[in-house]
Amino acid sequence: MFRICASLTLLVVLCCGAWAADIVYSRSQSTGNSTKATVVHTKKTTTVKNNTGVSTSTSTKSKSNYSGNIVYDSSKSEYLRYTIQVGAFQSVDNAANLVDKLDHSGLNPFYFKASDGLYKVRFGNFNTIDDAKRAATSLQRDRVIIEYFILSPSDYAIAKAKGGSSSGSKSEKSANLGYVRRELVSTSKNYLGVPYRWGGSSKSGIDCSGLTQAIYNLNGLSIPRNSAMQYNAGKNISKRSLQPGDLVFFATNGGRRVSHVGVYVGNGKFIHAPGRGKKVRTANLSDKFFVKTYVGARTFI
């Protein structure tokens, strides 16, 4: 669950262009600073689903046009460093439109519903705050964004757990990782009820692997974009060993090829984006369809 921390770095950049949009001002409880954002134009596209109505993951990773943006390396565990946050929208459509615009820059953007009820957008994974600032300034010059935050590595749940577990006992380390798992579940539940594609108006709407990646990113963990890559990158675990926050994978198109993913939340249930025209929801691993299509589980914690 997202919360603007006291350590959050605020960089306010005013854009000279005038925008007609769903502009919302929100005030941080910890910093007292205001943020605002705007909507950009988008184009329609088609999405893919199988005959069961369950969404399949078809996205591919794109390279960033901005120097300093970290490319995911599946050979090692990844933590987010400096990321950019923009927007404070009452309308999720406007957040999705901004995601579409940013997606062309290869910055892997996503939107989420914050604790204040507004929809916000995050993107990028930069080595330094200067790299992030350069990327944001370039987007500001192009009139894609107006104001932005830069989040530091210490703002994320995984960073807090990692820092607290370096010299602690085994039980303390387990408790810290338990905190991360609870945050992953809490973030997942914040997406419940969010429509899959918002009527097809946004090509960057919440799909199955986009949902899981966003949930992990919001907690400081960088994982690949599509479900097959997530399956290959995570550590293999048995269904019996599943813990809240782990990922569960399915071959919804037949065979054994991974095409769908969700976040396990405990008690045999998982949260996923099921398909176009449907909302993010909870499902049971014991459901006949998911028993038949289940491929395996992976952990990144």
C-alpha positions in Angstrom: 0.0 0.0 0.0 1.5 3.3 -1.1 2.2 6.0 1.3 4.3 9.1 0.6 7.2 8.9 3.2 9.0 11.8 4.8 12.1 10.7 2.9 10.3 11.2 -0.4 12.2 13.6 -2.6 9.9 16.2 -4.1 10.9 17.9 -7.3 8.4 20.3 -8.6 8.7 21.3 -12.2 6.2 23.7 -13.8 5.2 23.1 -17.4 4.5 26.2 -19.5 1.8 24.4 -21.6 -1.9 24.6 -20.7 -3.7 21.3 -20.3 -7.5 20.7 -20.3 -7.8 17.6 -18.1 -8.8 15.9 -14.9 -6.4 17.9 -12.7 -6.4 17.1 -9.1 -4.3 18.6 -6.3 -3.4 16.3 -3.4 -1.4 17.3 -0.3 1.1 15.0 1.3 0.5 14.5 5.0 4.2 14.1 5.7 5.7 16.9 3.5 2.8 19.3 3.0 3.6 19.6 -0.7 1.1 19.7 -3.5 1.2 17.6 -6.6 -0.8 17.9 -9.8 -1.0 16.1 -13.1 -2.9 16.0 -16.4 -4.2 13.8 -19.1 -2.7 13.1 -22.5 -4.3 11.7 -25.7 -4.2 8.0 -26.5 -5.1 5.7 -29.2 -7.1 2.5 -29.3 -5.7 -0.9 -29.7 -6.7 -4.6 -29.4 -6.1 -7.0 -26.6 -5.7 -10.7 -26.4 -7.8 -13.2 -24.5 -8.5 -16.9 -24.9 -11.9 -18.5 -25.2 -12.2 -18.7 -21.4 -12.1 -14.9 -21.0 -8.9 -15.1 -19.0 -6.3 -12.6 -20.1 -3.0 -13.7 -21.5 0.3 -11.9 -21.2 1.7 -10.8 -24.5 3.8 -7.8 -23.6 7.5 -7.6 -24.5 10.2 -5.6 -22.7 11.2 -2.4 -24.4 14.5 -0.5 -24.0 14.4 2.9 -22.4 15.4 6.0 -24.4 16.8 7.6 -21.2 20.3 7.0 -20.0 20.5 5.6 -16.5 17.3 3.5 -16.7 18.2 0.0 -15.4 17.4 -2.9 -17.6 16.1 -6.0 -15.7 18.7 -8.8 -15.2 16.9 -12.0 -14.6 20.1 -13.7 -13.4 20.0 -11.8 -10.0 17.6 -10.4 -7.5 16.6 -6.9 -8.4 15.5 -4.0 -6.2 14.2 -0.7 -7.4 16.4 2.3 -7.0 15.1 5.8 -8.1 11.7 5.9 -9.7 9.5 8.8 -10.9 5.9 9.3 -9.8 3.5 11.7 -11.6 -0.2 12.4 -11.5 -3.1 12.6 -9.0 -6.2 11.7 -11.0 -9.7 11.2 -9.9 -10.4 9.4 -13.2 -8.5 6.1 -13.8 -8.9 6.7 -17.6 -6.7 9.7 -17.4 -4.0 7.8 -15.5 -4.2 5.0 -18.1 -3.9 7.6 -20.9 -0.7 9.0 -19.3 0.7 5.5 -19.0 0.1 5.1 -22.8 2.0 8.2 -23.5 4.9 7.3 -21.3 5.0 3.7 -22.6 6.4 4.9 -25.9 9.5 6.0 -24.1 10.3 2.5 -22.8 10.1 3.5 -19.2 7.7 0.7 -18.2 5.0 2.9 -16.6 2.0 1.7 -14.6 -0.8 3.3 -12.6 -2.1 2.4 -9.2 -4.7 3.6 -6.7 -3.1 5.3 -3.8 -4.3 5.4 -0.2 -5.9 8.8 -0.8 -8.2 7.3 -3.5 -6.4 9.0 -6.4 -4.8 7.2 -9.4 -1.1 7.9 -9.8 1.6 6.8 -12.2 5.1 5.5 -11.6 7.9 4.6 -14.1 11.6 4.0 -14.6 14.3 2.5 -12.4 17.3 4.8 -12.3 20.8 4.3 -10.8 21.0 7.8 -9.5 18.6 10.6 -8.6 20.3 12.7 -11.3 19.5 10.1 -13.9 15.9 10.2 -12.8 15.8 14.0 -12.8 17.2 14.1 -16.4 14.5 11.7 -17.6 11.7 13.6 -15.9 13.1 17.0 -17.2 13.1 15.7 -20.7 9.5 14.5 -20.4 8.6 17.9 -19.0 10.2 19.7 -22.0 8.1 17.5 -24.3 5.0 18.4 -22.3 4.2 14.9 -21.3 4.3 15.6 -17.6 4.0 18.7 -15.4 5.1 17.9 -11.9 6.8 14.8 -10.4 8.2 13.1 -7.4 11.4 11.0 -7.3 11.3 8.1 -4.9 14.5 6.8 -3.3 15.3 3.2 -2.6 14.7 3.6 1.1 11.0 4.4 0.5 10.1 0.8 -0.4 9.0 -2.1 1.8 11.8 -4.4 0.6 14.4 -1.9 1.4 13.2 -1.5 4.9 13.1 -5.2 5.4 16.5 -5.7 3.8 18.1 -3.0 6.0 16.5 -4.4 9.2 17.5 -8.0 8.5 21.2 -7.6 7.7 22.4 -8.2 11.3 19.3 -9.6 12.9 18.5 -13.2 14.0 16.9 -15.7 11.8 13.5 -15.0 13.4 14.0 -11.2 12.9 14.8 -11.7 9.3 11.7 -13.9 8.8 9.6 -11.2 10.5 11.0 -8.5 8.2 10.2 -10.6 5.1 6.8 -11.3 6.5 6.2 -7.6 6.5 7.1 -7.4 2.8 4.7 -10.3 2.1 1.9 -8.5 4.0 2.6 -5.3 2.0 2.4 -7.3 -1.3 -1.0 -8.7 -0.3 -2.2 -5.3 0.8 -1.1 -3.7 -2.5 -2.8 -6.5 -4.4 -6.1 -5.9 -2.6 -5.9 -2.2 -3.5 -6.3 -3.2 -7.1 -9.5 -5.2 -6.5 -12.4 -3.9 -8.6 -10.1 -2.2 -11.1 -11.4 -2.9 -14.6 -9.0 -4.9 -16.9 -8.9 -2.6 -19.8 -11.3 0.2 -19.2 -13.4 -0.5 -22.2 -10.3 -0.9 -24.5 -9.5 2.8 -24.4 -6.0 2.2 -23.1 -3.5 -0.3 -24.4 -1.7 -0.1 -21.1 -4.6 -1.1 -18.9 -4.2 -3.6 -16.1 -3.4 -7.0 -17.6 -2.3 -10.1 -15.7 1.4 -9.7 -15.7 1.2 -5.9 -15.7 -0.7 -6.2 -12.4 1.8 -8.5 -10.7 4.7 -6.3 -11.9 3.1 -3.2 -10.6 2.4 -4.8 -7.2 6.0 -5.8 -6.9 7.3 -2.5 -8.1 5.2 -0.6 -5.6 7.1 -2.5 -2.9 10.5 -2.0 -4.4 11.0 -5.3 -6.2 11.8 -5.3 -9.9 10.4 -8.2 -11.9 10.1 -8.8 -15.7 7.0 -7.5 -17.6 5.4 -10.7 -19.0 4.2 -13.8 -17.3 6.6 -16.2 -19.0 9.6 -14.1 -18.0 8.3 -13.8 -14.5 8.0 -17.6 -14.3 11.6 -18.0 -15.5 13.1 -15.4 -13.3 11.5 -16.4 -9.9 12.6 -19.2 -7.6 10.7 -22.4 -8.1 8.4 -23.4 -5.1 5.8 -26.1 -4.7 2.1 -25.3 -4.3 2.4 -26.7 -0.8 5.1 -24.1 0.0 3.2 -21.1 -1.3 3.2 -18.0 1.0 1.3 -14.7 0.6 3.0 -12.6 -2.0 4.3 -15.4 -4.2 3.2 -15.7 -7.8 1.1 -18.5 -9.3 1.2 -19.3 -13.0 -1.2 -20.9 -15.5 -1.3 -22.1 -19.1 -4.7 -20.7 -20.0 -4.1 -21.3 -23.8 -3.6 -25.0 -23.5 -0.4 -27.0 -23.2 2.2 -26.0 -20.6 3.3 -22.6 -21.9 2.7 -19.9 -19.2 0.2 -17.3 -20.2 -1.4 -16.1 -17.0 -0.2 -15.1 -13.5 -1.7 -13.9 -10.2 -0.5 -13.0 -6.7 -1.1 -15.6 -4.0 -2.8 -14.0 -0.9 -3.2 -17.0 1.3 -5.9 -19.6 2.1 -5.7 -21.1 -1.4 -6.7 -17.8 -3.0 -5.0 -15.4 -5.5 -5.6 -12.0 -7.0 -5.4 -11.6 -10.7 -6.6 -9.6 -13.7 -8.9 -12.1 -15.4 -9.6 -10.6 -18.8 -11.0 -7.8 -20.8 -14.4 -6.5 -19.6 -13.8 -7.9 -16.2 -12.3 -6.5 -13.0 -9.3 -7.5 -10.9 -10.6 -10.1 -8.6 -9.9 -12.9 -6.2 -10.0 -16.5 -7.4 -9.4 -20.0 -5.8 -6.6 -22.3 -6.8 -9.1 -25.1 -6.2 -11.4 -23.9 -9.0 -11.6 -26.5 -11.7 -10.2 -24.3 -14.4 -7.2 -23.2 -12.4 -6.5 -26.7 -11.2 -6.4 -27.8 -14.9 -4.3 -25.0 -16.1 -1.9 -24.6 -13.1 1.8 -24.7 -14.1 3.7 -23.7 -11.0 4.6 -21.1 -8.5 7.6 -18.8 -8.0 8.9 -16.6 -5.2 11.1 -13.5 -5.4 11.4 -13.0 -1.7 
